[in-house]
Amino acid sequence: MRFIAILAFLSFIHTSVSAFTPHVANYQLSINGLKIAEEVRTLHQLEDGYFYTANANTSGLAAMIKDYSIAASSTFNINDQGVSSVAYQIMEQEDKKISKSYVIDINSQSKIVSSQLTKTQPKINTWKANKGNITDPLSIFLAIAFDLKKHPEQTIFSYQIADGSSVKTQEFQRFNNQTVNIQGENYVATKMARINHQGDNIQAYFLKEYQYLPVLIKQIKSGRNYLYEITNLKMPDIKGLQVTL
């Protein structure tokens, strides 16, 4: 059931403490058309940044085969370059027993990522990064959302992503006015496709009217088609913006 790991697919200068609106988003993961998991992502605003959480569990027939869950969180700030992660952690459980748990601290200014000790991470590791912001597997799509709003004319975006095993640079290309079907309804979205990357093909779709939050993510991996689809979005701070997609 390692396929669910993709669910864990967010002294700084602050440009805006209200770059994102706190919200709760529900997603559903399907593989080759079979619904296998549900996830809830929640964004909290802090005094000097944001705290983003994701909790995923197997559902339907998949839950009958294996009780699998993932809990992840990301703390990040906004600076003049966009989203900059501060800390990231993830814990995976199989049948209520921890199968993976790791925590990393991220310092974009020092260009250093370091791990903390956990049960499944018995030693401290450090990784060097390049100059610029560093994101993580959870906050990356919020980093993209922020950049889509801030740079409406830009087409190629580059990100350093720290995942607890390395720090890798990934590039995404923007495609505007893409029709996407979500829960049986068509929407005009902005597509971001990962480029210059060997292996997995990832395409993510963002809706401008919902602050460019990710509403659909498609991935082809090891011959399987993964579909990560939003089912509900609640933004209580925006009047009238409480929708079921």
N, C-alpha and C positions, 0 to 999 in steps of 0.2 A: 504493500500500500504506500510505497514511497512516493507515488505520483502526487500525493496531496501536499508534498513539500513545496510545490509551486505556489501554494497559497501564501506562502510567506514572502509570493511574487507580489515607511518614510516607513571669553571676552569677544562677542561677535557684534558686527555693525548691523543694526536693525533698520530695515527700510519701511516696514509696515507691520504692526502687530495684528492687523486684521486682514492679512493676505488670504486666509481661509476662514470660512464660517464653520463653527463646530457642527458636526452632523453625525448621523448614524446611517450606514448603508448596508443593505443585505445583498449577498451575492450567492449564486448557485454554480457549482462546478459540475460539468458533464464531460465524459470521455466517450468518444465515438457514439454520441447520442444518449448515453446512459447517465442519468443523474446520480452522482455518487456522494456529494458533500454540500453543506451549506456553511456560510461564513457571515459573521457580523463584524463590520469595521466601524470604529468610533473614533472621532477626532475631538480632543479636548484642547481648549486654549489655556495656556499657562501665562504667568505674568511676563515671562521673557521668551516664550516660544510655544511649542505644541507637543502634545502627547498623543500618539496614535496607536490604537490597539486593534488586533484582529484575533478572533476566536472562531475556529473552524472545527466541524465535526462531520463524520460520515453520516449519511442519511439513506433512507429507503433500503433497497436490497443490499447495498454496500455495508450498511450498518449491521445487518444480520450476519455478514461474513466476518467483518472485523470492526471492532470499536476503536476508532482512530481519531485523535484530536490534535490540534495545534493551537498554541497560544503564543502570540508574538506581540512585541511592542517596540515602538520607536519614539525617541525624544529628539526633536529637531528644532532648529531656529531658522529664521529668514535673514539673510544678509544681502549685500548689494549684488551678489552673484546668484542668489536664489536659495533653494533649500539646502541646509547644511546639517547633517545628522550629528548628534551628540552621543547617543547610545542606542544599541539594538540588542534585543534578546529574543530567544525563541525556545519553546519547549514542546516536544512531541511526545505523545503518549499512545501506547497500544494496550488495549484492555486494561486501562487505568494505571499502567506501569510506564514510567518514564523511559523512553527509548533514545531520546536526544535532548540535550539541554546545553545551550551555550550563550554567553554574554560577551559583547564587545563594546569598548569605549572608542569613540571616534573624535579625533582632533584635526580638523581641516587646516587650521593655522600652522600646526606643527607637522602636518602631513604624516601623521602616525595613527595607526589603528592597533589596538591591543586587546587581547582577550582576558577574561577573568576566569578564575577557577570554578568549575562546576563538576557535578558527578560524572558527566560524560566528556568533560574537557579538563583532563588532569594536569595540564601544564599551561603556563602563560606563553602566548605567542604574540609577536608584533609584526606588522607589515608596513612598509613604506608606501606612500602614495605620491602622486604628482601634485603640483601646485593647483589649487582650486578646491571647490567644495567636494565633499565626499557624502554620498547617500548610502542607503541600505536597501535590502530587498523589499521592505515594507513601505518605506517613504518614497521610493523611486517614482511611482506613478503620480504622487502629489508633486514631486519635483518637476515632472513633465507638465502637469496641469498649471503650475505656477509660471513656467516658462512660456507655455502657449498663450497665456494672458499677457505676459510682460513683453513678449517678442512676437507680435502678430505677423511680421514679415519674414521671420527666420524660418528656414526649412530644415537645416541639419542641427541636431542637438547632441552634445556629448556629455556623458556622466561617468563618474567614478563610483563604483558600487562595491561596498565592503560586505561580505556575506559570512564572515567567520572562518573562511578557509583561504581567502585571498582578497585582493583589491583589483578589480578589473574595470577597464574602460569600455563602455558600450555606446554606440551611436544609433540615433533614431532619426528617421526622415519623416517630415510632415506632408500629409496629403489632405487638402481641404475639400469640403463639400462631398463627403462620402456618405452614400445611403447605407444605413445599417438597420437590421431588423432586431428588435428587442421585445421579447414577450409578444410576438405577433404584430407589432406596430413598427412602421418605418420612421426613422429619424435621420436628419442630416447631421453628420458628425465629422470631427477631425480625426483622421487616422494617423497613428505613429507606428511606423514599421522599423524594427531593428535591422540595421545594415552592417556590412563589414564584420560579420560574425559567423564563424564556422559552426554548423550544427543547427540548433533549434531556431525555428522561424516564429517570431512573435509579432503580432499585430494588436495594437490597443486602440480603442475608439473613445473619444471624449466629446461631451456635449457642452457647447458654449453656454447655453441657457442654465446649466447646472454647474457653473464655475469650472468648467472643463474637468470635472471629475470623471474617472474612468468608468464607463458603463458596460464595456464589452472587451474581453481579451481573448484572442485566439492564439493557440500555440500548436505547432506540429512537432512531436517529440517521439523518437523511436517508432515511427509509423503510426502513432496514435494522434487523434484530433482532440485537443483539449479546448473546451469552451467555458469561459468564466464570465457569467452574465449577472448584471444587477437586477434585483427583483423589487427593491424598495429603497427610497431615499427620503430621509427626514432632515430638514434644516429648520429647526424651530425658531431661529433668530431672523429668518426671512419670511415675512408675511406672505402667506399663500403658497409657499414653496414646500409643500409636503405631498409628495406624489408617489404613486405606484406605477413603475414603468413596466 
